[in-house]
Amino acid sequence: MKSIVSYPERGSGGKNTYRGNCSPLLIEDLIRQYNPDTIADYMVGSGTTGDVAKRMGIPSFCYDLNRGFDLLNNEIKERPDFMFWHPPYWDIIRYSGEQYRIEEVVSKYGIDPSASDLSRKQSWEHFLKEIDYCTVKQFAALEKGGHLAILMGDVKKKRKLYSMILEIAKPGTIEQIVIKAQHNCVSDGIHYSGKPFIPIVHEYLLILRKDHALMYNYQLTGNVEGDIRDLNLPTWKDVVAGVLEESGGKVTLAEIYTAIEGHKRTERNKNWKEKIRQTLQIYDLFGSTERGVWFLVEKGEKGQRKIAA
Ligand SMILES: C[S@@+](CC[C@H](N)C(=O)[O-])C[C@H]1O[C@@H](n2cnc3c(N)ncnc32)[C@H](O)[C@@H]1O
């Protein structure tokens, strides 16, 4: 196994008709690489991990909401040394009610799977909270020295990337990130006219190792909002250009002052108004045809604006 894997042929095990199924060849490679005593998969979907483990003679513990096991609310009874986890990619493929019948699970196991199906419609933030909960729960159940391998993908919605690997909690030691090429995705045939669009043709396999039986650490990612007008960093040019871009047209000097006044940058420099006037004069980025009214100069044919020396 190398840090990039690709399985154009799926291999046998699980069901290729169960949407979002993964290649049995990946599970085979992981078993060969880590040589575990046991392998567990608490979201086994169509049964890929179990089928491969059986073929390779490894005891496995395989469950899924479609088999009446809910990772959010049920206890993990085992203490395996290897776990493979392939959670839903947010709400891209809906499982309960689409890949299997809800009524069947209710009548067979007495639980309503739609209530805790991670693929149901929910906010990205709530989905991440549930993913983090499941990650830590599985990590806690892992034997000391064991590995948790998480296969996950990115989601693109309205030109914004929602990246699980960037945002989820990663307890323990990050041992490896493997890029897995994706083949025959539904999105392969989608083209978006006009807008720059890079199709996603890979997934990530994150491999975490549990080095300590009781203690763990992980970094948390979070959103930070800031205002360029408060930064110590950019030049005055970027602040003034930002104000003009935000207005989208012509702006008077007084309006530029108002948009910047009160921000940290003006508190640090008592001559800030003078600095703004100077900035407007220096850069050819800024134009003025009537006294005291400013706009951003349009870009030339080659997309460049002339910047004064
Ligand atoms: C991407 S699929 C796994 C596919 C699997 N690797 C295969 O090859 O078929 C994700 C699975 O997570 C299951 N799931 C969603 N929420 C769950 C929960 N709370 N507890 C257990 N399984 C859940 C879904 O039923 C679905 O089968």
The ligand as an SDF file (V2000), in Angstrom:
LIG
                    3D

 27 29  0  0  0  0  0  0  0  0999 V2000
  -20.7960    5.1510    3.1660 C   0  0  0  0  0  0  0  0  0  0  0  0
  -21.8840    3.9390    3.8250 S   0  0  0  0  0  0  0  0  0  0  0  0
  -20.8130    2.5940    4.1600 C   0  0  0  0  0  0  0  0  0  0  0  0
  -20.5970    1.7780    2.9410 C   0  0  0  0  0  0  0  0  0  0  0  0
  -19.7810    0.5140    3.1500 C   0  0  0  0  0  0  0  0  0  0  0  0
  -18.3750    0.8120    3.3640 N   0  0  0  0  0  0  0  0  0  0  0  0
  -19.9440   -0.4250    1.9670 C   0  0  0  0  0  0  0  0  0  0  0  0
  -18.9460   -0.7530    1.2850 O   0  0  0  0  0  0  0  0  0  0  0  0
  -21.0840   -0.8200    1.6790 O   0  0  0  0  0  0  0  0  0  0  0  0
  -22.3060    4.6210    5.3780 C   0  0  0  0  0  0  0  0  0  0  0  0
  -23.1940    3.7570    6.2370 C   0  0  0  0  0  0  0  0  0  0  0  0
  -23.3930    4.4180    7.4800 O   0  0  0  0  0  0  0  0  0  0  0  0
  -24.6220    3.9300    8.0250 C   0  0  0  0  0  0  0  0  0  0  0  0
  -25.0380    4.7880    9.1720 N   0  0  0  0  0  0  0  0  0  0  0  0
  -25.5010    6.0640    9.1450 C   0  0  0  0  0  0  0  0  0  0  0  0
  -25.7690    6.4940   10.4040 N   0  0  0  0  0  0  0  0  0  0  0  0
  -25.4720    5.4590   11.2480 C   0  0  0  0  0  0  0  0  0  0  0  0
  -25.5380    5.2780   12.6540 C   0  0  0  0  0  0  0  0  0  0  0  0
  -25.9850    6.2450   13.4880 N   0  0  0  0  0  0  0  0  0  0  0  0
  -25.1410    4.0800   13.1780 N   0  0  0  0  0  0  0  0  0  0  0  0
  -24.7120    3.0740   12.3700 C   0  0  0  0  0  0  0  0  0  0  0  0
  -24.6460    3.1870   11.0140 N   0  0  0  0  0  0  0  0  0  0  0  0
  -25.0170    4.3660   10.4600 C   0  0  0  0  0  0  0  0  0  0  0  0
  -25.5370    3.9340    6.8340 C   0  0  0  0  0  0  0  0  0  0  0  0
  -26.6310    3.0670    7.0310 O   0  0  0  0  0  0  0  0  0  0  0  0
  -24.5950    3.4910    5.6940 C   0  0  0  0  0  0  0  0  0  0  0  0
  -24.7380    2.1270    5.4310 O   0  0  0  0  0  0  0  0  0  0  0  0
  1  2  1  0
  2  3  1  0
  2 10  1  0
  3  4  1  0
  4  5  1  0
  5  6  1  0
  5  7  1  0
  7  8  2  0
  7  9  1  0
 10 11  1  0
 11 12  1  0
 11 26  1  0
 12 13  1  0
 13 14  1  0
 13 24  1  0
 14 15  1  0
 14 23  1  0
 15 16  2  0
 16 17  1  0
 17 18  1  0
 17 23  2  0
 18 19  1  0
 18 20  2  0
 20 21  1  0
 21 22  2  0
 22 23  1  0
 24 25  1  0
 24 26  1  0
 26 27  1  0
M  CHG  2   2   1   9  -1
M  END
$$$$
